[in-house]
Amino acid sequence: MTDTRVPTRGGRLQMQRSRGAMSGFLLILLGAWGALVPFVGPYFDFAFSPDTAWAWTEARGWLQVLPGAVAVVGGLLLLVSGNRATAMLGAWLGVIAGAWFVAGRASAGLLGIGDAGAPVAATESKALALELAYFYGLGALMVFLGAAAVGRISVRSVRDVEYVDNRVAADVQPQPAFSDTDDVTEIQPTGTDTGRHRGWRDTFGKRTAAH
């Protein structure tokens, strides 16, 4: 059996977009949540101080809006990219954003970027839920999704090789100049002689006979 596959060179960076699509979609959702919840949380009595909707502070900008935006960008790269290097960048952005959600609050005082505030809660269980939803649990989930995407994208599977081979084979497949349905117009020479074309032997044969 003849192997009709076209060998691929330089196709190692190509992959199916579905490899990082789910992780990218979840990172977009988590990043949007992390960036917006400090401003809309007070509407649902689920907030850190100051307990005021759409109240901007320097700490919220550095500790929540910035990593949330980075996670959204990383998720978008994972969601739409068919290039392994670009998708890998998006996955690492998700990991970095999640790590900052976890470690940023603890290092805010050292870096001089303000205080994220205290959870507005009457019970310990609600305070824990706020800590997890705003910072630690959210960041840990981002790190997990980003790391899983890094591992998935870094492995070049058989499906990736087949995907690249099929694309290259489709690009190099020759196309016929004419199809079976193309109309071919035959141009007849003008003149009085519409009979069979005489060969050179017939021509010389008649001339010999005439002589």
Secondary structure, 3 states (H helix, E strand, C coil): CCCCCCCCCCCCCECCHHHCHHHHHHHHHHHHHHHHHHHHHHHHCCCECCCCCCCCCHHHHHHHHHHHHHHHHHHHHHHHCCEHHHHHHHHHHHHHHHHHHHHCCCCHHHHCCCCCCCECCCCHHHHHHHHHHHCHHHHHHHHHHHHHHHHHHHCCCHHHHHHHHHHHHHHHCCCCCCCCCCCCCCCCCCCCCCCCCCCHHHHHHHHHHHC
